[in-house]
Amino acid sequence: AEPVGSEAVRGLPADFVWGAATAAYQIEGAVAEDGRLPSVWDTFSHTPGKVAAGDTGDVACDHYHRVPEDVALLSQLGLDAYRFSVAWPRIQPGGSGPVNAAGVAFYDRLVDELLAKGITPWATLYHWDLPQGLEDAGGWPERETAYRFAEYAGMVAGALGDRVKHWITLNEPFCSAMLGYYFGTHAPGRTSFPDFTKAAHHLLLGHGLAVEQVRAAVPDAQVGITLNPVLAHPASDAPEDVEAARRADAVGARLYLDPVLLGRYPADLLTDLAREEAQLPVQEGDLKTIAQPLDFLGVNYYFRDVVRASDEPHGYEGVPQTDRPSTAMPWEIYPEGLTALLTRLGREYPGVPFYITENGAAFDDSGSPVDGTGRILDTERTAYLADHLAAIGDARAAGVDVRGYFCWSLMDNFEWAYGYEKRFGLVHVDYETQRRTPKASALWFRDAARACREQ
Ligand code: PNW
């Protein structure tokens, strides 16, 4: 691998947390084993036309049967921490009722293996795999789903909390609500603006209730939520584009940040929603529940948005930046946006430490050279990681309290609506043989973590 430039770890402290992230449905496979029942993503991926190439998570990376091997990979990469998600449909397969002990046993094995290798587990309770039984009862637009989520969170915290001390309630409620219930590009594939706003509020309520459950079960827990606030830039100085950027910021960033960290919904957003007759179904006491003090905020960062006005209920549309370098998604590569985002979060939401819980890139690795041992020399991914780590160093230099970085992803996996074609892994997965091979970027990441610790 290329030597680690000091630029990449400049400004990162020796105790900075270096990790990698995955999510249950994207890697586990074994969808019908040990009592697991379908989630909305099983249903969605098995619906023709929803996922590229008809891919599903039925097998994925077969991680369910390869825990020792995959934890050994993390260990070889010298990582401090591993962020994984717990599949609700394994723990409580229909979304209500008793704990499924066989499902818990899988995460017991994973956690024990991690701890045996000195790797700190960071558990995400919900990374989009709602039990289908709850969707059939109305899904996140129903308030009851928030109570069901809290019950499930308490079950998981009770089972794993003696060993797992880092907890993330939700991953990117923006995606669950907006992509799942309004754009329909993610499961469950519904396309209603009012359902989106109801889902958003009930996800946030579920977060707050889950924080209470985790704290009750695990008194020494560190609890947070992972959001993906996207910085929206107007495509021009025209007032309608500036207004579009405000709308994008309201619905994409502040809808989640403000209630969780400030205990209120943004006033401008409430006005926008009232105009669309899509109010948030807030009941007395909800905002207090949602705004429990947190130990950290998880931030996922991939890109910025450049937006212009649109007549759609949400009021904006993205303008592709075709003249700018991009990843295979294709998402614009914009590392300075991570500095800008963290600086803004530090200013507007002071007092909570930040962790980057996801950042990384899909590139067409098949176009990269391979060395004599079969290793993919993915220099673009290494450069992407180095530039984003340097951007975090810049935010720290500006006084922002950001304490760690989890690369998305440990290995190539099921990239939601894009299926297996988009590869985000530090580690290459051959889906014919399930063979894992670290890419050059993985070895660079290992060396960067070491250089940071030893500086
Ligand atoms: C995140 N968007 O998803 C998720 O947390 C991961 O599971 C996923 O694999 C990763 O980023 C890469 O996509 C997103 O369209 C999916 O705005 C889509 C969007 C954002 C994040």
Boltz pocket constraint, residues with backbone or C-beta under 6 A from the ligand:
constraints:
  - pocket:
      binder: B
      contacts: [[A, 23], [A, 26], [A, 171], [A, 172], [A, 175], [A, 228], [A, 300], [A, 358], [A, 408], [A, 414], [A, 415], [A, 416], [A, 424]]
      max_distance: 6.0
